[in-house]
Each structure stands twice: as C-alpha cells, then as structure tokens.
Amino acid sequence: MYDPDQLRTFLAVAQSLSFTQAAERLGIRQPTVSQHVRKLEAAVGRPLFLRDTRTVTLTADGEAMAGFARTILAAHEEAAGYFTGSELRGRLRFGVTDDLALTPLPKILRDFRQLYPRIDLELTVAQSPNLLRRVESGHLDLAYVKHGAGGGYEPNGRLVRRDPLVWAGIAGTRIAPDGPVPLVAYQAPSLSRSLGVQTLEQAGRTCRITCIVRGVNGVLAAVRAGLGLAIFARSLMPADLVEPPPSAGLPELPSIDLVLITNPRASKEPAEALTAAILGSNAPLKPDAA
C-alpha cells in the first residue's frame, strides 16, 4: 500500500526534522525528498509534517505513521533477508556505546543474527571516543556512537537521528540556582561530560563532580541514589528519571547526533546489512527503567 522508498524518506525527515539533512543522508536531491513526502501524504490523505521556512515538526498523524513505517520497513527487510541474507557470510566487528546497548538494539542484533546466520558478529561495548579510535585503527568494522551535532563524521558516518541532551535526576532533586551543579559523569574523555561542563561555563555556572563512573549502570545507580544530575540524550533517558524544573536555572544543553560509523576497509556487505537494520528500526528508543 505504501512505497518503501517514500517510507524511508519520511523516516529520514522524521528523525532529523530537516528535509536538507534527510536528502544528504539518503544521497538524493531535496526536491526528491519533498516529492516523496507529498506522495506519502497524498496516499494517507493527511498531513504528516507541519513546516514553515524555519522548522519542521511531526503532526499527530506523522507520529503514528513513523511507527507504522518502521514496522513496514522491518517486515520488508525481514522478507528480503529471508531470501537473500543467508548468502552473506564473514565477520562483522560491531561497537556500541553502553547506553545504546540498554535500548531495543539487542533485539535488532538478535534478529540480525537470525537473518544472517553465516555472519560472525563480534560486539564491543565502550564509550564513543574509544570506539571511534578502534574504527580508525581497523579493530572495528562498524560503530554506533554519539557525536557532536552538525556533521564532521562524513564520509563514513550515517546519521541515525539527532537528539537533544537533557539534565536528568530523581524527582525532588534540589538544585540551588546560584550554586554549583552536582554532576554524575563518565570518565574523560566523554562527550556528554564535556558538553555539560562547557554549557554551564558559558551560562556562568559551575559544577561539582560528585561521582565518576565507567558505564551507564554506574550513572543510573549514582543518580538514583540522589548524588546528582546526569546528562542523557532525551530518547535514552530512563522513565524513572525526570528533568529538573525551570526554577533550577539550568541552561539548555545542545543536541548530539547518534551515528553509525563504518570502517572503509571493512567488508562492505555485512556492514551495510546491519546499518540498514538499525536505520530501518530507528534503534535508539527509550530504555527500560531497570
């Protein structure tokens, strides 16, 4: 009923909220992106986006279509994998940040292994800077990482989605508007830590590192113990944590890009197959509270 190319284009716009970025990600012209969206809107008989000269937002029907589109494309990939996937073979060394590993990504990897049983999938979980170094040194074929928004990861990077960073703590956490911000942070180097500290400094605020952790489980334990605030991509913030109220006076954090980085020397077909599975499933959904 709905054209898969139009659905992929629609999801690219829905994830980036930009027709220009969607065109760059898909490798097509912006007029083609607009045409695909118009045809899909005509097919459903309802507007999927609200757009003006500066902003693009999803309508309620657009939010619903995003879910349907992921389901349709996942079924499409599964059907294609059933008939063609078994022919793919080789080794795929895949790296992912630990907070993304808490999302539905493990299910995507499980489905991938079922579709491509002859691909030997090796998983590495680490922080983004370490994964990027391993891709550059040839020790990983593909990595799913967090990157500063605005590009800089081309030509070997593919944008999955752009996500704003948010302050996160337990309900009732008190932050003095004129005092240092208690911060639970990853060991350096850490993208979220550096962006958080930089944002506070630019706003004339200071921070106090109350706990330094190596992984997301440590972050969650420290925040749930009331030791301070952490910084999450909004789509990755656990449901039991909340953003501080405006009275805390915290500055707005920037966005980050969730990106798939490919080693250009890697075997092309396995890396492309997993990239397609992640892009089609929009992997970074809200994790469980546990």
N, C-alpha and C positions, 0 to 999 in steps of 0.2 A: 504493500500500500504506500509506503514512504521510501523514497530513493535513499540508499545508504550514503551516497556522496553528499546529498543535501543534509542528512543527519550528522555526518562527520563535520561538515562545515558549520552547522548550527551549534554543535557542541564546542567547537573551537572558539566561536564567538562567545558562547555562554561562559566558557572557562576564563577567557581573557577580557571579556567585556570591551572588545575592540575589534572592529572589522579589519583594521590595518594589521594588527598583530595576528589575527586569525589567518589572513592571507599569507603573511610571512611564514607562519608555522606550517601551513599546508602546501606552500610553494605554488600558489595560484595568485591571479590578479584580484585586487579588491573588488572590481565590478563583478567578477565571477562569484565572490563571496556574497555580495548583495543580491545577486540573481538567485543563488541557491536558497537564501533565506526567504526571499519573496515567494519563490515557488513553493517552499515548505509551508509558509503562512497561507498561501492560496489553497494548498491541499488540506490543511486543517480548518481553514475558514476562520481563523482567529489570529490576532497579532501576538507574536511571541516575544518581541522586544519593544521597549519604549526608547526612542532615540531622538536626540537633538544634535546640534552642532558640536556639543562637548561631551556628552555622556551617553552610555548605552546601559540599559538595565533590563532584566528579565521581567516579563509580566507573570501573573499567576499561572496562566496557561503555558508560558515559556518554562517556568519551573517544573510543571508537570511533564511537558514534552522532553525536558532534559532527562528525567527518569526513564521515560519510555524509550528515548533514543539510545540510552546506554544499554537497556535490555535488548533492544532490536539488534544493535551492532554486536553485542556479546554473542547473541544467537547466531548472527551471521558469521562471526569469527569461529565459533564452535563448529558450525557446519563446514566451513572451509577447512578448518583444521582436521576434521574427521576424514576428509577425502585427500588432503594434501600434507597434513602435518606429520604423519608417520614417516614420510620420506626424509624429513630433516633429521640430521644427526650431527654430533660433535659436542664440544664442551663450551659452556657459557658461564663465565665468571661474573657474577652479578653482585653489586654492592648497594646497600641501602642504609639510610640513617635510622637510628634505633627508634625514633618516634614514629616514623613512617611504618616501621615494622609492626606497630601496635594497631594499625588501621586494617581494613579488609585486604591489604596487599598479600598476606599469607594465603588467602583463599585464591587470589589470582594466580599466585605461583603454583599452588596445588593443581588448579585447573590446567595451567600451562604444562605441567609435567605429565598430566593425563593425555593432553592433546599431542604432546611431542615426547613420547617415552624414550626416544633414542638420543635426546639431548641431555647431556650430563650437566645438570645445573648445580653450580657451587655458589653458596651465599656467604657474603661478608657483611657484617653489621658494624658500623663505625660512624664517627662524625663526618660531616661533609668535607672539611679540608683534607682529612686522611684519605677519604675515598677518591677525591679528585687527584691527589698525589699518586694513588695506586693506578688510576686510569692513565695518567701521564707516563708513569713508569712501565706500563704494559702489564701490570699484575691484575687488572680488571678489564673486562670487555664492555661492561655497561654499568652505570651507577645512577641511582635515583637520589638526588641531593637537593639541598636548599641553597639558593644563590641569591645574591642581591638583585632586586628588581631592575629591569631595564636592559637586559641583554648582557653581552660580554661573554656568553658561553657558546656563541656560534663559531664555526660552522658545525660542530659536532654535538651541539645541545638541542634538545627538543623541549619546548615549554609544555608542561602538563597543565599547570594553572598558576595564576597569580593570587596570592593570599595575604591579607593584612596581618601583621603581628599585633598581638594584644597582651596586655598585662593580665595575669590570672592568679587568683588566690582563693582561699576558702571564704565562704560567706562570713561577714563580720570582721574581716581583717581591717585593722585601722592603720591608715597611712596619714601621718601628720603632713599637712600641705606645705609646711616650711621646713620639714626635717628630711634627713636622708632616707632614701627608699630602700627598705630591706629586700635584697635580691638573692634568689636562689639561682645559681648559674652553673653552666658547664665549665669544665676546664678549658683554658685557652689552648689553641685558637677555637673560637666559637662565634658563628655569625650572629646568633640571637644575642649573645652577651655583648659583643662589640657594638651592635646597632642599638641595644638598650642603653648602654653607658653613653654612647655618643648622643642619643636623643635627649637624655637627661641633662648632659652638659650643655647642649645647645639651648635648653629651656632654663638654664641657671639652677638646675637641681643636682644634688649629689646622690650617690648610692652607697650602701653598706652591704658588701657581700657576706651574707650570713651562712651560706653553705655552698661549697664547691663539689660538684658531682661529676661522675664519668658517664652516666647514662640516664635515660628518661625515667627509669624506675626510681632512681635516686632523687630526681627532680620532684616526682609525684609524692614520694614519701616525705620529703622536706616541706613541700608546700602544704600537704595535708596535715602536717604536724604544726602548722602555723608559724614556720620560721621566716616566711617572707613571700614575696611575689616571684613568679616565674614568667617567662615570655614564651608564648606559643603562637604558631600560625593559627588563625581563628578556626579553620576547619579541623585542626588537630587538637583543640582544647578539650579535655575530658568534660563530660557532662556535669560532674560534681563540683567543678571549679567555676568561679564567676569573675567577671571583670569588675574592678573597683569602681565605686560611684564617682561622679564628677567632682564631688567635694574633696576627693584625694588630690586633685590638682595635677594629675599625671599627664604628661604630654602624649600626643598621639604618636604611635610608632609607625614606621614605614612598612611597606609591603615587601614580601620576598617572592621569588619565583621558585616553584617546585619543578625541577628539571631532570630530564634523562640525558646523561652524557655518554656518548659512545666512543670507544677507542677505535680510531680509524683503521687500526691494524687488526682489529678483531674479525672473526668470521662473520660475514655480513648477515646471512640468513637467520641464524639463531637470535642475534641481537635485534634484528628488525621484527621478528615474530614476537618477542617479549615486549618490545616497545609498542607494537600495535595492540597487544593485550592490555597493557596499562593505560594507554591513551583511550582505548575504547571503553574501559571500565571506569575511568575517572577515579583512580585508586585512592587519593587522599581524602577519604570521608572521615567524619568524626569518630574517634576511637571510643572504645568502651571505657567506663569509669574505673574498672578494676585495674 
